[in-house]
Amino acid sequence: ALPPSSAAAAASAADGRTLTTTLTTQSSSAAAAATTEGSWLDVRNGPSVEPTGDGEVLPLFPLRVIEWPGNTVEVKVNEPAHRKLYEDLLMSGARRIVAPLVSISRDTDTEQQDQAADKQEGEGEGVAELRIHGVGAVLFLEDLQEVSQKTGGQFKYIAKHSVEGLAKIHRVLNPSSFYNKNEQGLKIEYARAEAQALADTESLKSGFAGEGTGVREQTIAADLVEAWEDLRLLAERAEEPRLQSHRFMKETVRKSPTWQLADLWQRLQLSTLVHRERARVTEEVKEWIEVQQQAGRLPRQLPPQVDVTKIGLPAPMIEDFVKAHTPSALTLSDDFWAPLLDILTAEDPKARAQLLVQITQEEIKVTRARVNLKELLG
């Protein structure tokens, strides 16, 4: 069962200052570097451009998960580009970063995060295709610790942030920063974007259906609690991740803003996805072992703990098994993120809560089908 969210615990007022950056301008048009595709920005390698005055210039820090207003975010930093980002923040007195969801076609050295609280950089080589969502979290830097000695040089800083709101990203000013790397394959320049803060009427300190809320909010909240309870009971039958209890859900919906309800739903969905992928891969490995045993290539009796790398398991199956047991290695499709991004860009709290109800109802259909199949097959 998932624990309650203390302001998301997932994985501060800003002083209004922003980081200004001197750019070497090689082109007057951003169109070739970052083009809008619906609600995404397609970032291609290209020359730097000047800000147009549509917003303020902020450091850009793409993440592999959506961070919601009210969240706390801890990032472990070692890459040269992001070392420079935080050092520039300290020198300028600025504290704000825009952190959108990133979508890539294969692994890159873009900063990655586990879907748990422990978030850190991921390193790799090459960018085949990279997009960032046009709306990103605004991170406010609360604390920066130098941890080189403590971590044996593995990380330079641990940065702790609060998510104070959202911003619309108009353009990436230096798209080549995603592609230019040093001899070790690490980025050397951090990205900058022109972005504009988005206003929202929902307080991060009060609940969606707390005291003084209207009849409409109370009705939507009741629908959400009912849907979450239906899903919890089905997930219990399926032996899948689920929220703790009806009481917990009722209190959470009453006391939490919709941003935090969305974060709780995102964490539940991520846990469920990991669970289902592990179950799928484990079943495939068991079936393979049974075939090998029947053919006499493996003994009938195997130890309770089997090292899959030492029993002749095909390399693709080993790779799938390792990925399934390494949550940060799982590839999350746009289809997974689309409903959550709809919530992120919804116009107001009622719209966000209504979307949560609708999305939960769709998940109930999927989970009920899995339960029926499981019980049918025994």
Legacy VTK file of the C-alpha trace (Angstrom):
# vtk DataFile Version 3.0
C-alpha trace
ASCII
DATASET POLYDATA
POINTS 378 float
0.000 0.000 0.000
1.254 3.455 -0.821
2.038 5.776 2.089
0.247 9.110 2.432
1.732 12.109 0.697
3.144 14.822 2.895
3.067 17.579 0.312
3.872 14.756 -2.139
7.133 13.813 -0.388
7.927 12.290 -3.730
10.150 12.639 -5.048
9.060 29.135 0.114
8.352 32.149 -1.465
10.500 33.235 -4.379
12.262 36.549 -4.119
11.226 37.412 -7.665
14.760 37.502 -9.017
15.638 35.569 -12.135
18.899 34.444 -13.651
19.885 36.617 -16.600
22.310 35.197 -19.100
24.484 36.715 -21.783
23.943 34.828 -25.038
26.094 34.590 -28.129
23.501 35.126 -30.828
24.045 33.240 -34.070
20.533 33.453 -35.456
17.532 35.718 -35.041
14.975 32.937 -35.448
14.165 30.179 -32.945
12.014 28.228 -35.367
14.785 25.902 -36.523
15.932 25.186 -32.984
12.717 24.574 -31.063
9.370 24.220 -32.759
6.037 23.775 -31.052
4.207 20.486 -31.669
0.925 20.810 -29.823
1.918 21.113 -26.186
5.473 19.884 -26.749
8.627 21.679 -27.856
10.703 19.678 -30.303
14.312 20.540 -29.448
16.751 20.182 -32.332
20.428 21.013 -32.426
20.758 24.565 -33.659
22.175 28.017 -32.976
21.411 30.092 -29.915
18.765 32.790 -30.139
17.979 35.960 -28.232
15.005 36.244 -25.860
12.080 38.117 -27.374
10.688 39.598 -24.191
7.731 37.173 -24.006
8.816 36.050 -20.557
11.788 35.741 -18.236
14.956 33.777 -18.867
15.294 30.776 -16.561
17.652 27.796 -16.410
16.013 24.739 -17.967
16.292 21.390 -16.191
14.280 18.635 -17.951
13.060 15.771 -15.754
11.774 12.246 -16.413
8.717 12.754 -14.185
6.143 15.490 -13.699
6.774 17.545 -10.591
3.598 19.097 -9.194
3.151 22.359 -7.276
3.697 21.656 -3.598
6.223 18.884 -4.221
9.722 18.815 -2.814
12.465 17.806 -5.248
15.972 16.645 -4.412
18.523 16.317 -7.198
22.041 14.897 -7.042
24.312 16.849 -9.365
27.648 15.982 -10.916
27.453 16.758 -14.640
29.536 19.836 -15.595
26.563 21.640 -17.152
24.447 21.354 -14.044
27.311 22.176 -11.716
27.566 25.425 -13.646
23.795 25.950 -13.400
23.793 25.892 -9.611
26.995 27.898 -9.308
25.467 30.588 -11.536
22.342 30.611 -9.385
24.432 31.207 -6.283
26.504 33.930 -7.912
23.463 35.780 -9.254
21.262 35.403 -6.191
18.579 33.768 -8.342
16.772 30.674 -7.146
14.289 29.608 -9.816
14.531 26.866 -12.453
11.928 25.635 -14.933
11.721 21.830 -15.027
9.477 20.322 -17.723
8.862 16.679 -18.526
11.272 15.407 -21.182
10.453 12.817 -23.830
13.285 11.081 -25.656
13.379 8.221 -28.112
16.314 6.505 -26.370
18.638 7.025 -23.402
20.515 10.318 -23.212
22.583 12.090 -20.629
19.616 14.276 -19.704
19.051 14.443 -15.947
17.001 11.428 -14.885
15.007 10.695 -11.772
13.859 7.524 -10.173
10.098 7.463 -9.679
10.945 7.341 -6.039
12.183 10.104 -3.789
15.865 9.452 -4.596
16.459 11.474 -7.742
19.811 11.759 -9.472
21.500 12.344 -12.787
21.558 9.780 -15.566
24.459 9.654 -17.955
24.728 8.197 -21.417
25.531 9.086 -24.978
23.606 10.524 -27.850
20.246 12.137 -28.374
18.138 10.621 -31.115
15.081 12.791 -30.529
14.259 15.100 -27.657
11.114 16.974 -26.723
10.174 18.926 -23.649
6.635 19.683 -22.572
5.540 23.268 -22.998
4.487 23.584 -19.353
7.002 22.866 -16.620
7.349 23.046 -12.868
9.020 26.108 -11.395
11.567 24.856 -8.869
12.690 27.203 -6.111
16.123 26.321 -4.753
15.840 25.931 -0.992
19.229 24.420 -0.160
22.443 23.441 -1.930
24.991 21.215 -0.215
28.518 20.471 -1.413
28.893 16.698 -0.989
32.047 15.815 -2.959
33.913 14.401 0.036
30.856 12.747 1.570
30.058 10.894 -1.680
33.652 10.136 -2.667
33.393 12.417 -5.690
30.310 10.690 -7.073
28.268 13.888 -6.751
29.214 17.531 -6.445
25.989 18.929 -4.983
22.692 17.855 -3.509
20.085 20.453 -4.425
16.766 20.672 -2.614
13.830 22.551 -4.145
10.183 23.296 -3.601
7.800 23.458 -6.558
6.204 26.877 -6.304
4.106 26.785 -9.474
4.121 26.253 -13.232
5.463 28.145 -16.212
4.739 28.100 -19.930
7.922 27.627 -21.924
7.980 29.768 -25.040
11.327 28.720 -26.466
14.673 27.115 -25.730
17.361 29.762 -26.204
20.374 27.473 -26.591
19.185 24.090 -27.921
22.733 22.991 -28.743
23.328 22.636 -24.989
21.566 19.275 -25.153
23.971 18.024 -27.803
27.394 19.545 -27.069
29.463 17.308 -24.774
32.982 16.892 -23.516
35.296 13.931 -24.122
33.514 11.957 -21.397
30.175 12.416 -23.151
28.835 14.845 -20.539
27.042 18.085 -21.278
29.092 21.198 -20.665
26.417 23.896 -20.950
23.014 23.998 -19.283
19.910 24.936 -21.221
18.071 28.236 -20.833
14.500 28.999 -21.761
12.191 31.961 -22.063
9.210 31.169 -19.867
6.190 32.842 -18.318
4.696 31.997 -14.925
1.136 30.648 -15.009
-1.384 31.893 -12.478
-3.535 29.422 -10.545
-6.353 30.096 -8.114
-5.773 27.030 -5.941
-3.941 27.477 -2.665
-1.258 24.927 -1.833
-2.228 25.218 1.833
-5.887 24.190 1.624
-7.747 21.121 0.447
-9.860 20.827 -2.680
-12.924 19.750 -0.693
-12.125 21.322 2.667
-14.216 23.695 4.738
-15.905 26.477 2.795
-15.794 24.759 -0.591
-18.854 24.672 -2.818
-21.369 21.943 -3.556
-19.781 21.202 -6.929
-16.361 20.596 -5.366
-17.891 18.358 -2.692
-19.677 16.302 -5.354
-16.537 15.831 -7.437
-14.575 14.932 -4.319
-17.145 12.282 -3.365
-16.972 10.853 -6.900
-13.173 10.699 -6.691
-13.171 8.944 -3.326
-15.721 6.420 -4.618
-13.688 5.747 -7.754
-10.435 5.400 -5.815
-12.118 2.993 -3.382
-13.471 0.875 -6.265
-9.983 0.735 -7.731
-8.416 -0.075 -4.362
-10.680 -3.088 -3.884
-9.942 -4.366 -7.385
-6.191 -3.841 -6.928
-6.377 -5.780 -3.681
-7.894 -8.733 -5.552
-5.243 -8.398 -8.240
-2.493 -8.122 -5.587
-1.320 -4.871 -7.151
-0.214 -1.554 -5.581
-3.102 0.412 -4.075
-3.931 3.300 -1.792
-4.039 2.553 1.894
-7.680 2.700 2.937
-11.026 4.357 2.338
-10.423 6.587 5.343
-7.015 7.663 4.054
-8.451 8.514 0.629
-11.331 10.494 2.087
-9.034 12.537 4.318
-6.512 13.054 1.535
-9.109 14.340 -0.930
-10.542 16.640 1.724
-7.241 18.105 2.893
-5.073 18.138 -0.247
-5.040 20.534 -3.197
-5.645 18.898 -6.561
-1.960 19.235 -7.421
-1.117 16.849 -4.623
-3.957 14.514 -5.556
-2.450 14.378 -9.052
0.966 13.624 -7.587
-0.483 10.804 -5.488
-2.182 9.371 -8.582
1.044 9.630 -10.582
2.980 7.719 -7.917
0.282 5.043 -7.793
0.356 4.671 -11.577
4.137 4.420 -11.631
4.098 1.768 -8.907
1.415 -0.172 -10.751
3.297 -0.001 -14.040
6.499 -1.305 -12.414
4.562 -4.098 -10.677
2.843 -5.215 -13.881
6.059 -5.143 -15.883
7.853 -7.239 -13.261
4.977 -9.713 -13.190
4.990 -9.992 -16.989
8.732 -10.538 -17.261
8.821 -12.958 -14.310
6.075 -15.072 -15.891
8.004 -15.198 -19.178
11.151 -16.341 -17.331
9.196 -19.033 -15.460
7.715 -20.332 -18.705
11.189 -20.447 -20.292
12.566 -22.362 -17.290
9.726 -24.895 -17.491
10.471 -25.534 -21.173
14.170 -26.031 -20.388
13.340 -28.409 -17.541
11.036 -30.464 -19.739
13.804 -30.711 -22.342
16.281 -31.828 -19.675
18.500 -28.772 -20.073
17.834 -27.604 -16.512
17.365 -29.670 -13.354
13.828 -30.219 -12.078
14.742 -28.760 -8.705
16.177 -25.257 -8.681
17.112 -23.176 -5.614
14.529 -20.620 -4.407
16.779 -17.775 -5.603
17.996 -18.240 -9.179
20.609 -16.081 -10.892
19.023 -15.616 -14.323
22.388 -14.753 -15.865
23.753 -18.246 -15.063
21.042 -20.553 -16.385
21.368 -19.806 -20.096
18.506 -17.309 -20.277
18.577 -15.524 -23.676
20.176 -12.073 -23.596
16.970 -10.168 -24.540
15.118 -11.829 -21.664
17.947 -10.986 -19.256
17.780 -7.383 -20.417
14.015 -7.262 -19.888
14.394 -8.848 -16.444
17.019 -6.324 -15.349
14.974 -3.390 -16.660
11.842 -4.619 -14.912
13.737 -4.632 -11.615
15.293 -1.209 -12.258
12.349 1.242 -12.265
14.393 4.148 -13.618
15.287 2.036 -16.687
11.671 1.553 -17.759
10.594 3.502 -20.810
7.377 5.424 -20.216
5.417 6.137 -23.375
3.592 9.330 -24.279
0.370 7.379 -23.733
1.314 6.969 -20.087
1.980 10.668 -19.615
-0.857 12.081 -21.719
-3.618 11.872 -19.038
-1.294 13.332 -16.415
-0.317 16.174 -18.733
-4.013 16.860 -19.314
-4.340 17.331 -15.558
-1.217 19.504 -15.461
-2.641 21.884 -18.069
-6.280 21.854 -16.909
-7.731 25.307 -16.411
-8.741 25.101 -12.744
-8.979 22.792 -9.690
-12.452 21.481 -10.584
-11.246 20.510 -14.051
-8.234 18.730 -12.562
-10.394 16.805 -10.106
-12.894 15.840 -12.816
-10.054 14.518 -14.955
-8.798 12.469 -12.023
-12.250 10.893 -11.709
-12.366 10.097 -15.437
-8.844 8.676 -15.516
-9.542 6.524 -12.461
-12.694 5.164 -14.077
-10.652 4.128 -17.120
-8.094 2.426 -14.883
-10.914 0.586 -13.105
-11.913 -0.982 -16.435
-8.339 -2.140 -17.072
-7.862 -3.517 -13.566
-11.243 -5.278 -13.564
-10.310 -7.041 -16.803
-6.988 -8.146 -15.276
-8.761 -9.411 -12.150
-11.327 -11.361 -14.184
-8.587 -12.958 -16.279
-6.513 -13.817 -13.235
-9.452 -15.423 -11.439
-10.521 -17.258 -14.598
-7.073 -18.790 -15.013
-6.838 -19.551 -11.311
LINES 2 380
11 0 1 2 3 4 5 6 7 8 9 10
367 11 12 13 14 15 16 17 18 19 20 21 22 23 24 25 26 27 28 29 30 31 32 33 34 35 36 37 38 39 40 41 42 43 44 45 46 47 48 49 50 51 52 53 54 55 56 57 58 59 60 61 62 63 64 65 66 67 68 69 70 71 72 73 74 75 76 77 78 79 80 81 82 83 84 85 86 87 88 89 90 91 92 93 94 95 96 97 98 99 100 101 102 103 104 105 106 107 108 109 110 111 112 113 114 115 116 117 118 119 120 121 122 123 124 125 126 127 128 129 130 131 132 133 134 135 136 137 138 139 140 141 142 143 144 145 146 147 148 149 150 151 152 153 154 155 156 157 158 159 160 161 162 163 164 165 166 167 168 169 170 171 172 173 174 175 176 177 178 179 180 181 182 183 184 185 186 187 188 189 190 191 192 193 194 195 196 197 198 199 200 201 202 203 204 205 206 207 208 209 210 211 212 213 214 215 216 217 218 219 220 221 222 223 224 225 226 227 228 229 230 231 232 233 234 235 236 237 238 239 240 241 242 243 244 245 246 247 248 249 250 251 252 253 254 255 256 257 258 259 260 261 262 263 264 265 266 267 268 269 270 271 272 273 274 275 276 277 278 279 280 281 282 283 284 285 286 287 288 289 290 291 292 293 294 295 296 297 298 299 300 301 302 303 304 305 306 307 308 309 310 311 312 313 314 315 316 317 318 319 320 321 322 323 324 325 326 327 328 329 330 331 332 333 334 335 336 337 338 339 340 341 342 343 344 345 346 347 348 349 350 351 352 353 354 355 356 357 358 359 360 361 362 363 364 365 366 367 368 369 370 371 372 373 374 375 376 377
